[in-house]
Amino acid sequence: MVFINTDTLSSQVTIILSFFSLAEYSKIKQKHKDVLRRRSESMLFYNTRHGEKILFSEHYVNLLLVDGHQGLEIKRHEVLTFGQKRLSLQQKSTVHRKIAPAELFSSANGNRPVKKVLVTGVAGIGKTILVQKMLFDFGGNKNHLAFDFIIHMSFRDLNLIDKPTNFRELVLRKNRHLSKVLDNILANDNKLLIILDGFDEFRHYRSCDVDVFVTEPDEDAEVVEVLGSLMQGELLPNASVMLTSRPAAINHVPVGCIDRFVLIAGFSLAEVQDFFLRYFQDSALGDRLFAVVSANELMLTLCYIPAFCYIVCCILKESQDLCGDSPKTMTDIYVQYLVALIRSHTQSRAETFLQEQRLGQLAFQKLMEHQTLFYSSDRDVAALEGCSLVSTFLDKTVAQEPGCTEEVYSFAHLTVQEFFAAVYCAMTDHPLPDALQHTASPGERTNNGYLDLFNRFLSGILSERNANLLSRQLGLRYHKEKMDNYRQRIIRELAVLCEDGENILNHLHCLFEQQDPSLVLAMQPKLIRVNVSDETLSQMDYNAIKYFLNLTKGKISELDLTGTGVSCEFQIKIWLTSFHSLISPILQVFFVLFLSLCSSLLVTRPALNASNHSQLHLSSPLFMK
């Protein structure tokens, strides 16, 4: 007779089962990483088509992540600062608070663990791209994230659930391969990271501060109760949770449950250049086109937003230098940006027109009041409650007072506010306010240039191509009579301004935004003088002046470019390299041309007979060498 020690046998069986369970756990762990890697290996942009696979590993550019809230004064300066100064200001203000994706769940002082992280940023700033970066790295076995499993859920998908559910079902909806080891995963929740992406898109986001808790993964409840319990640590209390949201919705996230607040600030100047190089996959072309954008202060300003940077690259890819038939004015680019964000981040086209009107009205009213920051207690801001475009286009800063906090809203930049104000004025049936009338008197400048960019946007939106695009893509209605009246007004005012030549530069910009040669042909002034002396000219100014001169059929009496404040080096590069295209076709109709290089240039009026050449007097030392 053989005696069997049942205790020993049971122990051995337990060891064997544990070994097989551990092996299965490791196997599923690697399979899950492979799944995440496969799901995140490609990037999808706003206009990606079938067959256009964009590899994440080749096109990802580092995002600037900032640990903690932003001060109100810094925000005010960022909204009002342009070009490289804007990007430099952003870089300097965050230098001591930068954080890497791998550090999101690392404790700064080593005392209190970081379990719940809220990541926020305006639409198009890269929240979903950050999530993809974390999934891609985790799937590639980069060990900087100390988790065994990452579960990713999108609030867009969670919106489809309209009946009671439980956390286990939520996980398995897109991760059936985890079913065999899910009990082990949930039991070992300190090694689990749950990413909830797009909180602001959740249809129940206002109700997540629940007081009826779900405490077990298999307990059925409404989806908002399951997720609210997860956020507040009542469900899977040891699990780590990362929540992404646009700023407008974060006040609905229970304050007490968040251990770390992270702001995505977008790209620094170096990252903008890196984006260009990766997008064009050609270092020479990427550097050249980055130089084009760097010379355009307004265009560069918003390139810190990845979505805007991508749209600029798409346009440059088509035109190479903003001189082809593709979008090339600032209004064209901002319209493309508006269309991309609205079509990607809002759901109903029927609501777009009314919501854009409300947001545009806020932008216009505050622009007239010289306000760029809007407090939540403001009646005009409160009226936007429930407007989905608020979360798409408005940023939010939480101002901390000694006894309270207050939410302060702003557009991503003053230029975005001016653009929305212009869309509002162009697309409503109200007449243009008197304050916005272009001055027809050369000596009058009542707004000191404050509304110059607004007027350029207004002109571009009231052009046929952009009005048709906004109508076709977004359902925004435009008024043909208003467009015709505006165009006639430009013709009348330019004809008056050309006789004196002063205060003409912004009108030339408005003409450039129209991109309609017939306006110049219809102008027919007696004399044409262009006097931009003592103006600090940019590349954009040069483009507007050149566009006008190349279309002018009448006699140009005077072109005065003295005292424009640009360096000799810049003038050599811009003016002389363009000498043939700018001067040659039109030199024969000049009376006087003044250029400011190191001193002055005078071109005397040539004879109209092509065989009869006048002398060209060059008094600049540059030309004496």
C-alpha positions in Angstrom: 0.0 0.0 0.0 1.3 3.5 -1.0 0.6 6.5 1.2 0.3 9.9 -0.5 0.9 13.1 1.4 -2.1 15.2 0.2 -0.6 18.4 1.6 2.6 18.0 -0.3 0.7 17.2 -3.5 -1.6 20.2 -3.1 1.4 22.4 -2.6 3.1 21.1 -5.7 -0.1 21.5 -7.8 -0.3 25.1 -6.6 3.3 25.8 -7.6 2.7 24.2 -11.0 -0.5 26.2 -11.5 1.2 29.4 -10.4 4.1 28.7 -12.8 1.6 28.2 -15.7 -0.4 31.3 -14.5 2.8 33.4 -14.5 3.8 32.1 -17.9 0.4 32.9 -19.3 0.5 36.4 -17.7 3.9 37.1 -19.3 2.7 35.8 -22.6 -0.4 37.9 -22.6 1.6 40.9 -21.4 3.8 40.7 -24.4 0.9 40.1 -26.7 -0.8 43.2 -25.3 2.3 45.3 -26.0 2.4 44.0 -29.5 -1.3 45.0 -30.0 -0.6 48.5 -28.6 2.4 48.9 -30.8 0.5 47.8 -33.9 -2.4 50.1 -33.1 -0.2 53.1 -32.6 2.4 52.7 -35.3 0.7 55.0 -37.7 -0.4 58.7 -37.4 -3.7 60.0 -38.8 -3.8 63.6 -39.7 -6.8 65.7 -40.7 -6.6 65.0 -44.4 -5.1 61.5 -44.4 -6.4 59.3 -47.2 -6.4 55.5 -47.8 -2.9 54.2 -48.6 -1.1 57.2 -47.1 0.5 55.5 -44.1 2.5 57.9 -41.9 4.8 56.1 -39.5 4.7 57.4 -36.0 8.4 56.6 -35.4 9.4 58.8 -38.3 7.1 61.8 -37.8 6.7 62.2 -34.0 8.1 65.5 -32.7 8.6 66.0 -28.9 5.9 68.1 -27.2 6.6 70.6 -24.5 4.9 69.3 -21.3 4.7 71.7 -18.3 4.2 70.5 -14.7 1.7 72.8 -12.9 -0.6 75.7 -13.7 0.3 78.7 -15.8 0.4 82.2 -14.3 -2.1 84.8 -15.6 0.5 87.4 -16.5 2.5 84.8 -18.5 -0.7 83.9 -20.3 -1.4 87.5 -21.1 2.0 88.0 -22.6 1.8 84.8 -24.7 -1.5 85.9 -26.1 -0.1 89.2 -27.2 3.4 88.2 -28.4 4.2 87.3 -32.0 6.6 85.1 -33.9 9.9 83.9 -32.4 9.3 86.1 -29.4 6.2 84.1 -28.6 8.0 80.8 -28.9 11.0 82.1 -26.9 8.7 83.4 -24.1 7.0 80.0 -23.9 10.3 78.3 -23.7 11.7 80.6 -20.9 8.5 80.5 -18.8 8.5 76.7 -18.7 12.3 75.9 -18.4 12.1 74.9 -14.8 8.8 73.0 -15.0 9.3 70.8 -18.1 8.4 67.2 -17.7 8.9 64.2 -19.9 6.2 61.6 -20.7 8.2 59.0 -18.7 8.1 61.2 -15.6 4.3 61.8 -15.5 3.8 59.3 -12.7 7.1 60.0 -10.9 6.8 61.8 -7.6 8.8 65.1 -7.5 9.8 64.8 -3.9 9.6 61.0 -3.6 7.1 61.2 -0.7 3.6 61.1 -2.2 2.9 58.7 -5.1 1.4 60.2 -8.2 -1.6 58.1 -9.2 -4.0 60.4 -11.0 -2.7 62.8 -13.7 -4.8 65.4 -15.6 -3.2 66.5 -19.0 -4.8 69.5 -20.7 -4.2 71.7 -23.7 -6.2 73.5 -26.5 -7.6 71.6 -29.4 -4.9 70.5 -31.8 -2.1 70.9 -29.3 -1.2 67.2 -29.2 -3.1 65.5 -26.3 -4.0 62.4 -28.3 -0.5 62.4 -29.9 1.0 62.3 -26.4 -1.3 59.3 -25.6 -0.1 57.6 -28.8 3.5 58.3 -27.8 3.0 56.5 -24.5 1.3 53.5 -26.1 3.9 53.3 -28.8 6.8 53.4 -26.4 5.2 50.9 -24.0 4.5 48.6 -26.9 8.1 48.8 -28.0 9.3 47.6 -24.5 10.7 50.9 -23.5 10.9 50.4 -19.8 10.5 54.0 -18.6 6.9 53.3 -17.8 6.8 50.9 -14.8 3.5 49.2 -15.6 2.7 45.7 -16.7 -0.4 46.8 -18.7 -1.8 50.0 -20.1 -5.5 50.1 -20.9 -6.5 52.9 -23.3 -10.1 54.2 -23.6 -11.5 57.0 -25.7 -14.5 59.0 -24.5 -15.7 59.1 -28.1 -16.1 55.3 -27.9 -17.5 55.4 -24.4 -20.3 57.8 -25.6 -21.7 54.8 -27.6 -22.6 52.9 -24.4 -26.2 53.6 -23.5 -26.9 50.8 -21.0 -25.5 49.7 -17.6 -22.1 48.1 -17.9 -19.1 47.3 -15.7 -15.3 48.0 -15.8 -14.5 44.5 -17.0 -16.8 44.8 -20.0 -15.3 48.2 -20.8 -11.8 46.7 -20.9 -12.7 43.7 -23.0 -14.6 45.7 -25.6 -11.4 46.3 -27.5 -9.0 44.0 -25.6 -10.5 40.5 -25.8 -7.0 39.0 -25.8 -6.8 40.0 -22.1 -9.8 37.8 -21.0 -7.7 34.9 -19.6 -5.6 37.0 -17.3 -7.8 40.0 -16.6 -8.5 38.8 -13.1 -4.7 38.8 -12.4 -4.4 42.2 -14.0 -7.1 43.8 -11.9 -5.8 42.1 -8.7 -2.4 43.5 -9.5 -3.8 47.0 -10.1 -0.7 48.9 -8.8 0.9 47.8 -12.1 -2.0 49.0 -14.2 -2.2 52.4 -16.1 -5.6 53.4 -17.4 -5.6 56.2 -20.0 -8.9 58.0 -20.6 -8.6 60.3 -23.6 -10.8 63.2 -24.5 -12.8 63.9 -21.3 -14.3 67.1 -22.8 -15.9 64.9 -25.5 -17.7 62.7 -23.0 -21.4 63.5 -23.1 -21.6 63.0 -19.3 -18.6 65.0 -18.4 -20.6 67.4 -16.2 -21.7 64.4 -14.0 -18.5 62.6 -13.2 -18.3 63.9 -9.6 -20.5 61.0 -8.5 -21.6 60.2 -5.0 -22.8 56.7 -5.8 -19.7 54.6 -6.1 -18.8 51.4 -7.9 -16.1 49.5 -6.0 -15.8 46.2 -7.9 -14.8 45.6 -11.6 -17.8 43.3 -12.2 -20.4 45.6 -10.6 -22.9 46.9 -13.2 -23.7 50.6 -13.2 -24.2 53.5 -15.6 -20.9 54.3 -17.5 -20.6 57.7 -15.8 -20.7 56.0 -12.4 -18.0 53.5 -13.4 -15.7 56.1 -14.7 -16.4 58.6 -11.9 -15.6 55.9 -9.4 -12.4 55.1 -11.2 -11.3 58.8 -11.3 -12.0 59.2 -7.6 -10.1 56.1 -6.6 -13.1 54.1 -5.3 -12.7 51.6 -8.1 -9.2 50.0 -8.4 -7.7 52.4 -5.9 -4.1 51.4 -6.6 -4.3 51.8 -10.4 -2.8 54.8 -12.1 -5.1 56.9 -14.3 -4.2 59.5 -16.9 -7.0 61.8 -18.1 -6.7 64.2 -21.1 -9.1 67.1 -21.7 -9.4 70.5 -23.3 -9.2 73.3 -20.7 -12.8 74.3 -20.9 -14.0 71.0 -19.3 -11.5 70.5 -16.5 -13.6 72.2 -13.9 -15.9 69.1 -14.1 -13.0 66.8 -13.0 -13.2 66.2 -9.2 -10.4 68.5 -7.9 -9.5 66.2 -4.9 -8.6 63.2 -7.0 -5.9 64.8 -9.2 -2.3 64.4 -8.0 -0.6 66.2 -11.0 -1.8 68.8 -13.4 0.1 68.9 -16.7 -0.2 71.5 -19.5 0.8 70.6 -23.1 2.4 73.8 -24.4 3.0 72.5 -27.9 6.2 73.0 -29.8 9.3 75.1 -29.1 11.0 76.8 -32.0 13.4 73.9 -32.3 10.5 71.4 -32.4 8.8 73.5 -35.2 11.9 73.2 -37.3 12.1 69.4 -36.5 8.5 69.1 -37.5 9.3 70.6 -40.9 12.3 68.3 -41.4 10.3 65.2 -40.6 7.2 66.3 -42.6 9.2 67.0 -45.8 11.7 64.2 -45.4 14.3 66.4 -47.1 16.6 68.4 -44.9 17.3 71.1 -47.6 13.7 71.6 -48.5 12.6 71.5 -44.9 15.1 74.1 -43.9 14.2 76.3 -46.8 10.5 76.2 -46.1 11.1 76.7 -42.4 13.0 79.8 -43.3 10.0 81.0 -45.3 7.7 80.5 -42.3 10.2 82.1 -39.9 10.2 85.2 -42.0 6.4 85.4 -41.6 5.8 86.5 -38.1 2.1 85.9 -38.1 2.4 82.4 -39.5 5.2 81.4 -37.2 3.2 82.6 -34.1 0.7 79.7 -34.2 3.1 77.0 -35.3 3.6 76.1 -31.7 0.2 74.3 -32.1 1.0 71.0 -33.9 -2.3 71.1 -35.8 -1.6 74.6 -37.2 2.0 73.6 -38.0 0.8 70.6 -40.0 -1.7 72.7 -42.0 1.1 75.2 -42.8 3.3 72.3 -44.0 0.5 70.9 -46.2 0.0 74.3 -47.8 3.8 74.8 -48.4 4.0 71.3 -49.8 1.5 72.3 -52.5 3.0 75.7 -53.3 6.6 75.3 -52.1 6.8 79.0 -51.1 3.3 80.4 -50.8 3.3 81.5 -54.4 1.3 78.8 -56.2 -2.4 78.4 -56.6 -2.9 76.8 -53.2 -3.8 78.8 -50.1 -1.2 81.5 -49.6 -2.6 84.4 -47.6 -2.9 84.4 -43.8 -6.7 84.2 -44.0 -6.4 81.2 -46.3 -4.3 79.4 -43.7 -6.5 80.4 -40.7 -9.6 79.2 -42.6 -8.0 75.8 -43.3 -7.1 75.7 -39.5 -10.7 76.5 -38.6 -12.2 73.9 -41.0 -9.8 71.2 -39.8 -10.5 71.7 -36.1 -14.3 72.1 -36.4 -14.7 69.0 -38.7 -12.4 66.9 -36.4 -13.6 68.2 -33.0 -17.3 69.0 -33.3 -20.1 66.7 -34.2 -23.1 68.6 -35.7 -22.7 70.8 -38.8 -26.2 72.2 -38.1 -25.0 73.7 -34.8 -21.8 75.1 -36.3 -23.2 78.3 -37.7 -25.0 79.4 -34.5 -22.1 78.4 -32.3 -19.6 80.2 -34.5 -21.8 83.3 -34.3 -21.8 83.2 -30.5 -18.1 82.6 -30.2 -17.4 85.2 -32.9 -19.6 87.7 -31.2 -17.5 87.3 -28.0 -14.3 87.7 -30.0 -15.6 90.8 -31.7 -17.0 92.5 -28.5 -13.8 91.9 -26.5 -11.6 93.0 -29.4 -13.5 96.3 -29.5 -12.9 96.6 -25.7 -9.2 95.7 -26.1 -9.7 92.6 -23.9 -7.8 89.3 -24.5 -8.6 87.6 -21.2 -12.3 86.9 -20.3 -13.4 86.0 -16.8 -16.0 83.2 -16.3 -18.1 85.7 -14.3 -18.4 87.9 -17.4 -22.0 87.8 -18.7 -20.7 87.4 -22.3 -18.7 84.3 -21.4 -21.5 82.8 -19.3 -23.7 83.0 -22.4 -21.5 80.5 -24.1 -22.3 77.7 -21.7 -22.9 74.5 -23.7 -21.2 75.8 -26.8 -18.8 73.0 -28.1 -16.7 75.5 -30.0 -15.6 77.0 -26.6 -13.7 73.9 -25.7 -12.2 73.7 -29.2 -10.9 77.3 -29.5 -10.8 78.8 -26.1 -7.9 78.2 -23.6 -8.5 78.4 -19.9 -6.3 79.4 -17.0 -7.3 79.0 -13.4 -6.4 82.2 -11.6 -5.7 81.7 -7.9 -6.8 84.4 -5.5 -6.2 84.3 -1.7 -9.8 83.2 -1.0 -10.9 81.5 -4.2 -10.1 80.5 -7.8 -11.5 81.9 -11.0 -11.5 80.6 -14.5 -10.1 83.0 -17.1 -10.6 82.2 -20.8 -8.6 83.4 -23.9 -8.1 82.4 -27.5 -4.9 80.6 -28.3 -3.6 84.0 -29.5 -4.8 87.5 -30.3 -4.7 86.6 -34.0 -7.2 83.8 -33.5 -9.5 86.2 -31.6 -9.2 88.7 -34.5 -9.9 86.0 -37.0 -13.1 84.8 -35.2 -14.2 88.5 -34.9 -13.7 88.9 -38.7 -15.7 85.7 -39.4 -18.5 87.0 -37.2 -18.6 90.3 -39.0 -18.4 88.7 -42.5 -20.9 85.9 -42.0 -23.7 87.7 -40.1 -26.3 89.9 -41.9 -25.5 92.9 -39.8 -23.8 95.8 -41.5 -20.2 96.4 -40.7 -19.9 98.7 -37.7 -18.7 102.3 -38.3 -15.6 101.6 -36.1 -14.4 99.2 -38.7 -14.6 101.4 -41.8 -11.3 101.8 -43.6 -10.4 105.4 -43.5 -10.5 107.1 -46.9 -8.7 110.1 -45.7 -4.9 109.7 -45.8 -4.4 111.8 -42.6 -6.9 109.8 -40.5 -5.8 106.8 -38.4 -8.1 106.5 -35.5 -7.2 103.0 -34.3 -3.4 103.3 -34.4 -3.2 100.1 -36.3 -5.0 98.1 -33.6 -7.6 96.7 -36.1 -5.2 96.3 -39.1 -5.0 92.5 -38.8 -8.7 92.2 -38.2 -9.3 94.2 -41.4 -7.0 91.9 -43.3 -8.8 88.8 -42.1 -12.2 90.5 -42.9 -11.0 91.1 -46.5 -9.8 87.6 -46.9 -13.0 86.1 -45.5 -15.1 88.3 -47.8 -13.2 87.0 -50.8 -15.2 84.5 -52.9 -12.8 81.6 -52.5 -12.9 81.7 -48.7 -16.6 82.5 -48.4 -17.4 79.5 -50.6 -15.0 77.3 -48.7 -16.6 78.2 -45.3 -20.1 77.7 -46.8 -19.2 74.4 -48.4 -17.3 72.8 -45.5 -19.0 74.3 -42.4 -22.3 75.5 -43.6 -21.5 79.2 -42.7 -23.7 81.5 -44.8 -22.2 84.5 -46.5 -24.0 87.5 -48.1 -23.2 88.3 -51.7 -24.3 91.9 -51.3 -22.0 92.5 -48.3 -19.1 91.0 -50.3 -19.8 93.3 -53.3 -20.1 96.4 -51.1 -16.9 95.6 -49.4 -15.0 95.1 -52.7 -16.4 98.4 -54.0 -15.2 100.1 -50.9 -11.7 98.8 -51.2 -11.6 100.1 -54.8 -12.8 103.6 -53.8 -10.5 103.9 -50.8 -7.4 102.7 -52.6 -8.0 105.2 -55.4 -8.0 108.0 -52.9 -5.0 106.7 -51.0 -3.0 106.2 -54.1 -3.1 109.9 -54.9 -1.2 110.7 -51.7 0.5 107.4 -51.1 0.6 107.5 -47.3 -1.2 105.1 -44.9 -1.7 102.7 -47.8 0.1 99.6 -46.5 -2.8 97.9 -44.7 -5.0 98.6 -47.7 -2.5 96.8 -49.8 -2.6 93.9 -47.4 -6.4 93.8 -47.7 -6.1 93.8 -51.4 -3.6 90.9 -51.2 -6.0 88.9 -49.0 -8.7 89.3 -51.7 -6.4 87.7 -54.4 -8.5 89.2 -57.1 -6.6 91.1 -59.9 -9.8 92.7 -61.2 -9.9 95.0 -58.1 -6.7 96.7 -59.2 -7.8 97.0 -62.8 -11.1 98.6 -61.6 -9.3 101.2 -59.4 -8.1 103.6 -62.1 -6.7 106.4 -60.0 -5.2 109.5 -61.6 -1.9 109.0 -59.9 -0.4 106.0 -58.1 1.9 106.8 -55.2 3.0 104.2 -52.7 4.7 105.7 -49.7 5.7 103.3 -47.0 8.6 105.3 -45.7 9.4 105.0 -42.0 7.4 101.7 -41.8 9.2 98.6 -40.5 8.6 96.3 -43.4 8.3 92.5 -43.0 8.3 89.8 -45.6 4.5 89.9 -45.6 4.6 93.7 -46.3 6.9 93.1 -49.2 4.6 90.5 -50.6 1.6 92.8 -50.4 3.5 95.7 -52.1 4.9 93.5 -54.8 1.5 92.0 -55.5 0.1 95.5 -56.1 2.9 96.8 -58.2 2.9 93.7 -60.5 -0.8 94.2 -61.2 -0.8 98.0 -61.7 -1.4 99.0 -65.3 -1.4 102.8 -64.7 1.7 105.0 -64.2 3.3 104.6 -60.9 4.4 108.1 -59.9 6.3 107.3 -56.8 7.5 104.3 -54.7 9.1 105.4 -51.5 10.8 102.8 -49.3 13.1 105.0 -47.4 13.5 104.5 -43.6 11.9 101.1 -43.6 14.2 99.9 -40.8 15.5 96.7 -42.4 19.1 95.9 -42.5 21.4 96.1 -45.5 21.8 92.4 -45.5 18.1 91.8 -45.5 17.6 94.3 -48.3 20.3 92.7 -50.4 18.6 89.4 -49.9 15.0 90.5 -50.4 15.1 93.5 -52.7 18.1 92.7 -55.0 17.3 89.0 -55.5 13.8 90.2 -56.4 15.1 93.1 -58.5 14.3 91.6 -61.8 10.8 90.4 -60.9 9.9 93.6 -59.0 11.6 96.3 -61.0 12.1 95.1 -64.6 8.4 94.7 -65.6 7.4 98.0 -64.2 10.5 100.2 -64.2 9.4 101.9 -67.4 6.4 103.5 -65.8 8.1 104.8 -62.7 8.6 108.5 -62.2 10.6 108.2 -58.9 11.8 105.1 -57.0 13.3 105.6 -53.5 15.0 102.6 -51.8 16.6 102.7 -48.4 19.7 100.6 -48.4 22.7 102.0 -46.6 21.7 105.4 -47.9 19.3 106.1 -50.8 18.7 105.1 -54.4 17.1 107.3 -57.0 15.8 106.1 -60.2 15.0 108.9 -62.6 12.0 108.5 -64.9 13.1 106.5 -68.0 11.8 107.3 -71.4 8.9 105.3 -72.5 10.8 104.2 -75.6 12.4 100.9 -74.7 15.5 101.8 -76.7 16.0 105.0 -74.8 17.6 104.3 -71.4 17.9 106.8 -68.6 20.6 106.9 -66.1 20.3 105.0 -62.8 21.8 106.9 -59.9 23.0 104.7 -57.2 24.4 106.6 -54.2 24.5 103.7 -51.8 28.0 102.4 -50.9 26.8 99.0 -51.6 26.6 99.8 -55.3 29.8 101.7 -55.4 31.9 98.6 -54.8 
